[in-house]
Amino acid sequence: MFKKAVLGTVLAIVAGGACAGSFDVNELKTLKVHSYISDKGSNSHILEGDKKLVLLDFSSDPVSAKELSDYIAKLDKPVSKVIVSHVHPDGPHHAAVPASAAYAPIYTFIDTKAQLEKAGLHKNTTINPIAVGKLTVAGVEVDITKGAQGTVKLSSVEEGLLWSHHSMYIGFHMPDISGKYVQMLNEYRKADYQLYIGGHGLAAGADAPDIFEKYQKDCAKAIASSKTAEEAKEKIVAKYANWHGGFMLDMILPYAYKGK
């Protein structure tokens, strides 16, 4: 059901030089999922069906958008939908549009639709409200639900796919001070997802909940054994040297020491 193939040279071929990210391609039961793992900002994902493509999130910078656009063009199939998970009002998160997807209709929750319309970046297409429920993407019916912080969450138990934001990243720092994200892990395990994709970090397999749970336990140990956020960060980074997003530790860890 799940076959992973990392295309390590794709961007060098497509972009012809320095790259802002890399592609990871995974085949599910029906869909082929192309994940653009950005080194500069947020990830984007392409769901490929027999005849059409669906893009999950725009890029967050022009270089990534160009690389993503060139890659989409190589697939030689039309982009039938773009699903935008959320936007950040204080920055360009998911605001850089790949040229090869500029005319595809956008689907997102009503609040995000209003934000996109206010930004005025999508004059070449329509922005459509999406509802919680069933949606057909690239010929496959998926479930649309509200994820963490009101983001669009897309899942398919049949395909073994979960796309979510702000709840579980692999290879990207996000200590769960509240414990609410760790509580979701049993739900994920029960669904038996085979591929986890999100806005940051790596495309991950069925062992993602176990990796995330261990990471959170190590973060909790680092926090408990440290007097300051800076000390805790040093311990976490030392143990997870290959993980990105150190700035998230600077943002989140101080909350663990408030009132101490």
BABAKOL-266731 format. One record per residue: y, z, x of N, C-alpha, C, O in turn. Coordinates in steps of 0.02 Angstrom, whole numbers, plus 32768, in hexadecimal, padded with zeros to 4 digits. Example, Ala and Ser with C-alpha at 12.3 -4.5 7.8 and 13.67 -1.06 7.14 Angstrom:
// BABAKOL-266731
7EE4818682947F1F818682677F5B818682947F5A81A782C8/7F90816282827FCB816582AC8002818A828580398192829E/
END
This chain:
// BABAKOL-266731
7FC480008029800080008000803F8000802B80727FE48017/803B8020806580768028808E8068801080D4803C802B80F6/808D7FDF80EB80847FC5812F80C87FC4815180F87FA88136/80CC7FE3818B810C7FE881AE810F7FB881E880E07FB48210/81467F9381ED814F7F65822581977F6A823C81C47F578218/81A17F84827881E57F8C829281F87F4D82B781D87F3B82E8/822D7F2C829F82447EEE82BF827A7EFE82F182B67EF882E2/82677F12832C82967F2B835D82C77EF8837882FB7F0B8392/82B67EB6837382E27E838391830A7E5C835E832F7E2E8370/83057E6E831F83257E4682EB83707E4082F5838B7E0982F2/83927E78830183DB7E75830583F27E50834384257E2F8342/83CD7E55837983DF7E3083B583DE7DE683A884077DC083C2/83AE7DD0837F83A97D89836D83E07D75833D84007D418344/83EB7DA0830A841A7D8F82D584627D9582ED848B7D6882E2/84727DCD830F84B77DDA832284C97DBC836585047DAE8372/84977DB0839084A37D8F83CF84CB7DB9840084F07D9D8428/84C67DFA83FE84EB7E24842C84E37E6D841C84B07E828402/85187E93842B85177EDB841D850D7EE783D385297EC483A9/84E47F1A83C284D37F27837D84EE7F6A836584F57F99838C/84FF7F6D832585167FAC830884DD7FD082E584E6800882CC/84A27FB182E484697FD082C2842A7FAA82D084297F7D82FB/83F57FBB82AD83B47F9A82B683917F96827383A47FB98244/835F7F6B826F833A7F62823182F37F7E823682D37F7A826A/82DC7F9B81FF82987FB481F9827D7F9681B8829B7F9E8183/82457F7381BC822A7F4F818281E87F6E816D81BB7F778196/81E27F7F812D81A67F9F8112818E7F7B80D481B67F6C80A8/814E7F6C80D181317F4B8098810F7F7D806A80E67FA58080/81227F7B802A81037FA67FF880D37F7B7FCE80BE7F457FE3/80C27F937F9380927F6F7F6A80AB7F2A7F5680877EF97F5B/80EA7F277F4081087EE87F2B81467ED77F5481507E9E7F68/816F7F097F6181AE7F007F8481A67F017FCF817A7F227FEA/81D27EDD7FF081DC7EE6803882217F06804182527EED8026/82247F3C806682637F62806D827D7F5980B4825D7F6A80E5/82B97F3D80B882DB7F3380F983117F6880FE83417F6880D8/830B7F95812D833B7FCC813583677FBF817183507FB981A9/83A97FBC816483D97FB5819B83EF7FFC81AE8413801D818A/83D8801181E983E78055820184258051822D842280398265/845C80688212849D8061823484A880988268849A80D3825B/84C1808482A184D580B482D5851E80C882CD853580F682EF/854380A782A0858A80B28299859D80D6825985D280F68255/857380D18226858680EF81E6854A80F881B98519811A81CB/854C80DA817E851880E4814B84E680AA814C84F78072815E/84AA80B98137847580868133847C805B80F5849C806D80C4/845D802080F984547FF480BF840B7FE080BD83E97FDF80F0/83F37FCF808183AD7FBA807A83A97F7D804D83CF7F77801E/837B7F51805D83707F148036832A7F18801782F87F1F803B/83267F137FD582E67F0F7FB482D77EC67FA882FC7EA47F84/82A17EAD7FC582907E667FC082557E5D7F92821F7E787F9D/825F7E357F5D82297E217F3082157DDA7F3E82287DBD7F71/81EE7DBD7F1281D77D787F1D82107D467F1E82107D177F45/82427D517EF382777D1F7EEC82BD7D3A7EF982EB7D137F06/82C67D7C7EF5830A7D987EF9830D7DD37F2782DB7DF17F3A/834C7DE47F3A835A7E1F7F6283867E4E7F3B83AF7E397F11/837F7E8E7F4783AD7EC17F2E83C57EE97F69839D7F027F91/84077EF07F7084247F167FA784357F5C7F8F84567F667F5C/841E7F8E7FB4842F7FD37FA784657FE97FD784577FF78011/84A17FED7FBF84DD80037FE384F87FCE801384D47FAD8037/853B7FC98012855F7FA1804285617FC6808585467FFD808C/85817FA880B685887FC780F885C67FF380F985EC7FF780C9/85D080158131860B80408137863B8029816D866E804A817A/862C7FEF818D865B7FD481BF864F7F8881C486197F7181B3/86817F6381DA867C7F1A81DB86447EFE820886257ECC81F7/86377F1F824186037F06826E85BE7F0B824D85977EDD8250/85B17F45822F85717F4E820B856C7F1D81D185367F0181C5/85A27F1281AE85A17EE3817585907E9D818C856C7E79816A/85AA7E8881C6859C7E4581E185527E4081F485327E0E81E5/85387E73821584F17E71822884C47E6F81EA84937E4A81E8/84D67E9781B984AF7E98817B84B37E56815784817E3D813D/84EE7E38815484F87DF8813284CF7DC1815384AF7D998131/84CF7DBF819684A97D8C81BA845E7D9481AD843A7D6381A6/84487DD281A984017DDF819D83EE7DC9815683B97DAA814D/84177DDA8125840A7DC580E084067D7A80DB83DB7D5F80B8/84337D5780FD84337D0D80FB83F27CF1811683D97CBF80FD/83D57D11814883967CFA8166835C7D018135832B7CDB8139/83607D308106832B7D3980D583287D0080A282F57CF48082/83617CDE809A83647CA18072834F7CAB8029832C7C82800C/83657CE4800D835B7CF27FC6839C7D0E7FAA83C07D307FCE/83AC7D027F6A83EA7D1B7F4E83EA7D677F4483B67D847F33/84247D867F4F842C7DCD7F40843E7DD27EF684757DBE7EE2/84117DED7ECE841B7DEF7E8584427E2D7E6F84637E2C7E3B/843F7E627E9784627EA07E8584757EC47EC684547EBE7EF9/84AB7EEB7EC184BB7F1D7EF484C17F607ED084E97F677EA2/84997F907EE5849D7FD37EC884C280007EF984AC80097F32/84F9801B7EE3852280477F0E851380907EFA851D80A47EC1/84FC80B67F2A84E780FB7F1C852281287F0D852081527EE0/8558811F7F33859481497F2C85C9812F7F5C85BA81047F86/860481477F57863981387F87865B817A7F9B865781AC7F78/867C81777FD486A381B17FEB86ED81A07FE2870581708001/871281C57FBB875881B57FAF878381BA7FED87BA819E7FEF/876B81DE8021879481E8805C878181BA8096879781C680CF/8759818780898745815B80C18722811C80A9871D8110806D/870B80F380DA86EF80B180CA86A480B180BB8685807C80BF/868780EA80AC864080F080A0862A80BD806B864180BF8033/85FC808F807E85E2805C80518619802D8037861480147FFF/864C8022805F86837FF8804886877FB4806B86AC7F898054/86627FAA80A286637F6B80C6862E7F3C80A785F37F4B80AA/86457F05808B86197ED9806485FD7EA0809086247E7A80AD/85BB7E9A8095859E7E6080B885AF7E20809285A87E1D8055/85C57DED80B685DB7DAF809685A47D90806B85B27D738037/85667D958080852F7D76805B851E7D9A801A84F47D837FF4/853E7DD4800F85337DF97FD185747E037FAA85757E2A7F7A/85A97DE17FBE85EB7DEE7FA285F17DDB7F58861B7DF77F34/85C77DAD7F4085CD7D957EFB85977DB37ECE85947DA37E92/856C7DDD7EE985377DFB7EC085547E327E94857F7E577EAA/853D7E387E5685567E6D7E2A85437EB27E44850C7EBC7E5D/85717EE07E3D85687F257E5485537F517E1A856C7F4A7DE3/85257F7F7E28850F7FB07DF785157FF67E15850080027E4D/853380247DEE853B80687E06854B80957DCB8556807D7D93/854C80D77DD6855E81057DA185A880FD7D8F85D080E47DB7/85B981137D5385FB81057D37863481227D62866981037D68/862A815D7D7F865E817B7DA9866B81527DE786A481477DFC/8635813B7E06863C81127E42865980CE7E30868080B27E57/864880B47DF6866580757DDF86B1807A7DDD86D4804C7DF3/86CA80B17DC3871280BB7DBF873280BE7E04876880A47E0F/870F80DE7E34872880E37E78872A809F7E9A8759808E7EBD/86F680777E8F86F480347EAC872A80087E8F874A7FE17EB4/8736800D7E4F876A7FE57E2F87AF7FF97E4887DA7FCF7E52/87B880397E5387F880517E6C880480387EB3883D80287EC5/87CF80357EDC87D6801E7F2187E77FD37F2488067FBD7F54/87D27FAD7EF187E47F677EED87C47F3A7F2287E17F077F34/87897F4D7F3B87697F277F7087387EF37F58871D7ECC7F80/872B7EF17F1786F57EC77EFD870E7E977EC786F67E987E8E/873F7E6F7ED9875E7E427EA887357E047E9B87437DDF7E6B/87027DF77EC486D97DBB7EBC869D7DC57E8F86767D967E85/86957E007E7386597E0E7E4C86687E407E1586A17E557E0D/86357E527DEF863C7E837DBA861E7EC67DD085EE7EC77DF7/863A7EFC7DB8861F7F3F7DC686067F5B7D84862C7F657D55/85C67F677D8085A57F797D42858D7FC17D4285727FD87D75/85967FE57D0B857C80297D08853080297D03851280007CE1/851380587D2584CA805F7D2484B980A07D0284DE80D17D09/848380A27CDD846F80DE7CB9842E80FA7CD6840780D67CF4/8425813A7CCC83E581597CDF83AE813A7CB383B581357C76/837881257CD3834281057CAE832080D07CD8831D80D67D15/8306809D7CB882E280677CDA8311802F7CEC834180217CC9/8303800F7D25832A7FD67D3B82FB7FA77D6182D07FBE7D87/83037F667D5782DB7F357D7C83017F1F7DBA83397F077DB5/82E17F277DF482FF7F127E3382CD7EE67E5882947EFA7E64/82E37EAA7E6A82B87E7B7E8F82747E727E6D82417E6B7E8F/82747E727E2B82377E677E05820C7EA47DFA81D57E9F7DDE/82237EDF7E0E81FD7F1D7E0882247F4F7DDF82607F587DEA/82047F707DB082257FA47D8882267FE67DAF81F27FFD7DC6/826280037DB5826A80427DD9828C80757DAC82A580647D77/828B80B47DC282AD80EA7D9E82F080F97DBF82F481007DFC/832480FD7D97836681117DAF837581577D94837381637D58/838381857DC2839581C97DAF83D281DF7DD783E781BC7E05/83ED82187DC5842582347DEB840A82607E2383E3828E7E18/841F82507E5F840A82757E9A843C82AA7EAD846882BB7E86/843682C37EE9846282F77F0384AB82E07F0084BA82A77F12/84D7830C7EEA851F82FF7EE6852F82C17EBC8560829E7ECA/850682B57E898515827F7E59850882397E72852182097E54/84E382317EA984D581EF7EC4849E81CC7E9C847781EC7E79/849C818A7EA1846681647E828426816E7EAB842681657EE7/83F181817E8883AF81887EA9838081557E89837B81527E4C/835E812F7EB3833080FB7E9B82EA810C7EB382E0811B7EEE/82BA81097E86827581197E99824380EF7E73825180D57E3D/820980E87E9181D080C77E70819080E77E8A817E80DE7EC4/816F810C7E5F812F812A7E7280FC80F37E7E80D280F87EAB/80FF80BE7E5680D080867E5E80D780657EA380A580557EC3/8115805B7EB88121803D7EFA811D80707F328114805E7F6C/812580B07F21812680E57F54816880E97F78816B80F87FB3/819F80DB7F5481E280D67F73821281097F56821581147F1A/823881297F83827081547F6E82AD81457F9982AA81467FD6/82E481367F768326812C7F97835381647F7D836281677F42/8368818F7FAA839181C77F9583C481D87FCB83BC81C78005/83F981FA7FB6842F820D7FE4843A82597FE2842E827A7FB0/84518272801B846882B88020843282EB800F844183247FFE/83F282D7801383BE830780038389830D8039837183448046/837682D68058834482DA808D834E82A080BD8340826680AB/836482AE80F9836A827B812D833B828C8166833282C78177/831D8259818382F2826181BD8313823F81F88326820481F5/831C8265822F833E8249826983898250826683AD82338290/83A28275823483EA827E822B83F582C6821483D682DC81E3/842082EA82368428833182298446834081E58479832381D1/8426836E81C1844183878182841F83C9817183F383CB8146/84348400819284168442818284248456813A845C844F8122/83F0846E811983F5847F80D2840484CA80CB83D684F280C3/844384DC80CE8457852280CB8446854080878434857B8083/844B8519805284408532800E83F685377FFC83E485607FD1/83CD850F801C8385850F800B837484E27FD1833984DC7FBF/83A584C17FB2839884997F76837484587F86834F843E7F5C/837F843E7FC2835D83FF7FD38314840A7FE682EA83E07FD7/83068442800582C0845380168298845B7FD5825C844C7FD4/82B884727FA18296847C7F61827E843A7F42825184397F19/829C84027F57828983C17F3D824983A67F5C822B83777F42/823383C47F9381FC83A77FB981BB83A57F92819583747F98/81AC83D87F6B816E83D77F44816E839E7F11813A83807F04/81A983917EF581AF83587EC781A083177EEB817D82EC7ED0/81BA83107F2781AE82D37F4E816482CC7F60814882967F5B/814683037F7480FF83017F8780D382EF7F4B80A382CA7F52/80E4830A7F1280BD82FC7ED580C082B27EC3808F82967EAD/80FA82947ECE8103824D7EBE80DF82217EF180D281E67EE4/80CF823D7F2B80AA82197F6080CF81DA7F7780B181A57F7E/811181E27F82813781A97F9C811E81967FE2810C81C2800A/811D81567FEF8107813D803081408127805C813881208099/817A811D803F81B58109806581F3812C804B820381288010/8215814F8077825381728067828C8150808C828B814980C9/82BF813A806682FA811B80848338813D8069833981558030/836D813D809183AA815F807C83E78143809F83E4810F80C0/841E81668099845E814F80B48465815980FE8490813A811E/843C8185811B843E8193816383F8819E817C83CA81A98155/83F0819C81BD83AF81AB81DA837F817181D78394813781CD/833F817F81DF830C814C81E582E9813F81A282E9816A8176/82CC8104819B829D80F88165825D811E81788243811581AF/82458148814B820E8176815C81D3816E812D81DB815880F4/819881808146815B81788121814981B580F8817381E080EA/810981B980E580F181EE80B780F8823480D480F9826580AF/80FD823981168102827B8135814A82948139815782C98156/81798270811B81C08284811E81CD82CA810381F282EF8122/81AF82DE80C981BB832280B281A6835880E481C7838B80EB/816E834C81078157837C8138818783808174819583B6818D/819F8346818A81CE834481C1820F836881AE822B838E81D5/8227835A817282658378815A825E83C48152828B83EA8164/822483DA813882198421812F8218844681728234847C8179/81F6842981A481F5844781E7823A84498205824D847B8224/8260841381FD82A58412821682CE844A81F882F4846C821B/82C8845481B682EE8489819582DA84CE81AD830484FA81B4/829984D881B98282851981D3829E8525821982B2855E8229/82A184F2824282BD84F982858308850682828322852C82AA/832A84E68253837284F3824A837D853C823583AA855D824E/835485548206835A859981EF834F85CB8228837285FD822C/831F85BD8253831285E8828D834D85E882BD8360861C82D8/836985AC82C883A385A682F583DF85CD82DA840385EE82FF/83EA85C98298842185ED827984178638827D8445865E828D/83D9864E826E83CA8696826E83CF86B582B383DF86F082BA/83C1868E82E783C086A8832B8401869C8351840586AA838D/84348682832E84738672834F84AC8699832F84AB86AA82F4/84DE86A88358851886CD8340854F869F8325857986B482FE/854E8660833A858286318325856385EE8312852A85DF8324/858985C682EF8573858382DD85698558831A853C852E831D/85948561834C858F853A8389854D854883AD852C851A83C6/8539858883AF84FB859A83CF84BF857E83A9848F856583C7/84C285818367848C8565833E8487851A8348845084FF834D/84C084F9834C84BF84B08357849D849F839984758470839B/84AC84C383CD848D84B6840E844184BA840A841E84908427/842884EB83E683DF84F483E083C084BB83B7838A84A283C8/83E184A7838283C78472835783C6842F837C8395840A837A/83FE8421839E840383E283C383D183E083FD83B583AB840C/83C58418841C8394841A8453834E840A843A832783EA845C/833E842283FE82FB841783E282F483D283C382BD83B683C1/832B83B783AA832B83758389835C834783AD838D83308391/834D833B83EC837B83168418838582CE840283BA82B0840F/835482B183E08359826A83CD837782608387837F82278371/83878297836583A38290832283EE828283288410829C8355/8407825B82FA844F824A82F88474827882C7845682A282A6/84B5826D82C384DD8292829184EF82D882A684F28305827C/84FC82E282E78510832582FD854F833F82DB8559837B82D5/8579831182C485B6832682A185A6834B826085CE83748249/856B833C8243855883608206854A83A98215855683D481EA/853083B8824F852683FE8263856984228268856F845C8254/859B83FF828285DE841D828785FB842B82418620845C8238/85EA840182118603840A81CD85DF844181A785FE84678182/859D844481AF8573846E8184856784B481A0856B84E5817B/855884B981E0854284F981FD8574853281F4855F856B81E9/85B6852581F885E5855E81EF85DC858281AC85EC85BE81A8/85C48560817985B985818138858485B7813C858485E58114/855685B0816B852185E28173853B8624818F85198657818B/8577862381AC8592865F81CC85CF867B81A785EF86AA81BF/85DF865E816F861886788148860886BE812E85D286C98113/863586EC8138862C873081208604875C814F85F987978141/85EE8740818885C7876981B885F5878781EC85DF87AB8219/
END
